[in-house]
Amino acid sequence: MSEAAAPESVTMMDAPIRLTYSYTPGVAQSEFLRALTERRILGQRCSTCEQVYVPPRGMCARDGIALEGTFELPDTGVVSGFCIVNIPFAGQAVECPYVSASITFDGADIPIFHLVQEIDPAAVHVGMRVQAVWSEEPQPSMQTIRYFRPLEAADA
């Protein structure tokens, strides 16, 4: 009886995929997105734990209670974490290297994830103060904030 040769291992394959979805914001996020068109940042505070959510979620994830009312926050904040992206990928809009960062708006407790530009990526650091750079054509989207730029103010 002859032995069959072991098949060669598959180490890579091309599998083009596409994921198309539609996002339907609730009441709180709709208000937030409309405010972005006016270059305003809105947040909501939990009356129990005092956490400030940006963008507003309508409900506190920690306490499970409805968040009531929105208030305006400044468009400045602090880098609370970051990643320098050095690996290009198909369709990317920003040239490598670039910085993706967790940014906590002043007065908020929950960070958002966005780009930091106008600085050498190697100079970005946790605690760095930043300010939003707004799109010239605001729309109800986080893309209305093009990116964040460093502030010359002292670190947080």
C-alpha positions in Angstrom: 0.0 0.0 0.0 1.4 3.4 -1.0 1.5 6.3 1.4 -0.1 9.5 0.1 2.0 12.7 0.4 0.9 15.1 3.1 -0.9 18.1 1.6 1.0 21.3 1.6 -0.1 23.7 4.4 -2.1 26.7 3.4 -0.5 29.8 5.0 -2.5 32.6 3.4 -5.5 33.2 1.2 -7.3 36.2 -0.3 -10.8 36.5 1.0 -12.3 39.8 0.0 -15.1 40.7 2.3 -17.3 43.7 2.8 -19.5 44.7 5.7 -22.1 47.4 5.0 -24.3 48.6 7.8 -26.5 51.4 8.7 -26.3 53.1 12.1 -29.5 54.4 13.7 -28.6 56.7 16.6 -31.0 57.1 19.5 -32.3 60.3 21.0 -29.1 61.2 22.9 -26.7 60.5 20.1 -28.9 62.2 17.5 -28.7 65.4 19.7 -24.9 65.0 19.9 -24.6 64.5 16.1 -26.7 67.6 15.4 -24.6 69.6 17.9 -21.5 68.6 15.9 -22.8 70.4 12.9 -22.6 73.5 15.1 -19.1 72.6 16.3 -20.4 71.9 19.8 -19.6 68.9 22.0 -22.4 67.6 24.2 -22.2 65.3 27.2 -24.5 63.7 29.8 -23.8 63.0 33.5 -25.1 60.1 35.5 -26.8 61.3 38.7 -25.6 58.3 40.6 -21.9 57.7 39.7 -21.3 61.2 38.3 -19.6 59.8 35.1 -19.8 62.2 32.1 -20.4 60.4 28.8 -19.3 61.9 25.5 -20.9 61.1 23.2 -24.1 60.9 25.3 -25.6 57.4 25.4 -28.9 58.1 27.2 -28.2 55.4 29.8 -25.4 54.9 32.3 -23.5 51.7 31.5 -22.4 51.3 35.2 -25.7 52.1 37.0 -28.3 51.2 34.3 -30.2 54.4 34.8 -31.3 57.0 32.3 -29.1 60.0 31.8 -31.1 63.2 31.8 -30.2 66.4 30.0 -27.2 67.3 28.0 -24.6 70.1 28.5 -21.9 71.5 26.4 -18.2 70.7 26.9 -15.1 72.4 25.5 -13.5 71.0 22.4 -10.2 70.5 24.3 -9.0 67.4 26.1 -6.2 65.1 27.0 -4.6 62.1 25.3 -5.2 59.1 27.6 -3.7 56.5 25.4 -2.5 56.2 21.8 -1.0 54.0 19.1 1.4 55.0 16.3 0.2 53.3 13.1 3.1 52.4 10.9 1.6 49.7 8.7 -0.3 50.9 5.6 -3.5 49.2 4.6 -5.8 49.4 1.5 -8.0 52.5 1.4 -6.4 54.3 4.3 -7.1 58.0 4.4 -4.0 59.1 6.4 -0.4 58.6 5.4 1.7 56.5 7.8 3.0 57.0 10.4 0.0 58.5 12.2 -1.5 58.6 15.7 -4.8 57.1 16.8 -5.5 58.2 20.3 -8.0 57.9 23.2 -9.0 61.5 23.9 -10.9 62.5 27.0 -12.6 65.8 26.6 -12.2 68.3 29.4 -15.1 67.7 31.8 -15.8 64.1 30.5 -14.9 60.7 31.9 -15.3 58.5 28.9 -12.7 58.9 26.0 -13.4 58.9 22.3 -11.0 57.4 19.7 -9.7 59.9 17.1 -6.6 61.0 15.2 -3.8 63.4 16.5 -2.0 65.3 13.9 0.1 68.5 13.4 2.8 66.8 15.6 5.6 64.3 15.0 4.0 61.0 16.1 7.1 60.2 18.3 6.3 63.4 20.4 2.7 62.3 21.3 2.4 61.2 24.9 -0.2 60.4 27.5 -1.3 63.6 29.3 -0.8 65.7 26.2 -3.4 68.5 25.9 -5.2 68.6 22.5 -7.9 70.6 20.7 -10.4 69.6 18.0 -9.7 70.8 14.4 -13.1 71.1 12.8 -14.1 70.3 9.3 -15.0 73.3 7.1 -18.2 71.4 6.0 -19.8 70.2 9.3 -22.1 67.2 9.1 -23.8 65.0 11.7 -20.8 62.7 12.0 -17.6 62.3 14.0 -15.8 63.2 10.8 -16.8 66.8 11.5 -13.9 66.7 13.9 -11.1 66.2 11.4 -8.5 65.4 14.0 -7.0 66.8 17.2 -3.9 69.0 17.4 -1.6 69.6 20.3 -2.1 72.6 22.5 0.8 74.5 23.8 -0.6 74.5 27.3 1.0 72.4 30.0 0.2 68.7 30.1 -2.7 67.4 32.2 
